[in-house]
Amino acid sequence: MNKDIFGKALLDYQNGNYSIDIITSTNISDEDTLPLPYLFRDYAEMPKLEQKALQLSKGNILDVGCGSGSHSLWLQDKGLNVKAIDNSKGAIEVSKKRGVTNTQLKPLLEETETFDTILLLMNGTGIFQELSQVAQNLKHLKSLLKPEGQILIDSSDISYMYEDEDGGQWLDLNHGYPGELDYFLSYKGEKEDAMKWLYLDFETLKTACLTIGLQCEKVMDGEHFDYLARICFN
């Protein structure tokens, strides 16, 4: 996020300057709105997948891509030790203002501590960016896990987005894996540089985990082709 539009929007909302939502789009979908209040939701407003992930969290926790800090705050309130990281300067500033006690501006691949639980929510596989980078990211996550540790991650199988009205698929075989998207953000007329964003179906994630010596189980399915997975040592 070179311009940190996401962070600017979060700061506006936190500081009482909410007037407009973030606009999102991808290379295979039209513009949509990402309501800023949703990014500040409390536990009761979270999808069941997120609620389940928080319920399963234990020990020393890493919240990857913490955003406004909603997940970290709930865990803190339960008396758990949480470290929240994000590569958005604005997000980290908002998290601190909201009361997250341990925050750090850094990408996942620069983290070096070890944890009992690592959370990657709101399409946690997105930060892998491309299928070719999944193994590298999973190996790094593995290095951050304590012996009995767990990774709780959610994503979606978006192959349905390539279906036509007759139920057939129009996959572009030259494009590569269908979950690899170009993701665009705009806010108050300013456009973020295009980001690579990865939606990973469960079987592909499971296979990638097995190849580097990790076990992957599906915890539950969501309401719209999404799922929550738990990754741990074999």
Secondary structure, DSSP 8 states (H G I E B T S, - for coil): --S-HHHHHHHHHHTT-----EEEEETTEEEEEE-GGGGG--GGGS-HHHHHHHHH--SEEEEET-TTSHHHHHHHHTT-EEEEEES-HHHHHHHHHHT-SSEEE--GGG----EEEEEETTTGGGGG-SGGGHHHHHHHHHHTEEEEEEEEEEEE-GGGGGB-TTS-B---TTT-STTEEEEEEEETTEE---EEEE---HHHHHHHHHHTTEEEEEEEE-SSSEEEEEEEE-
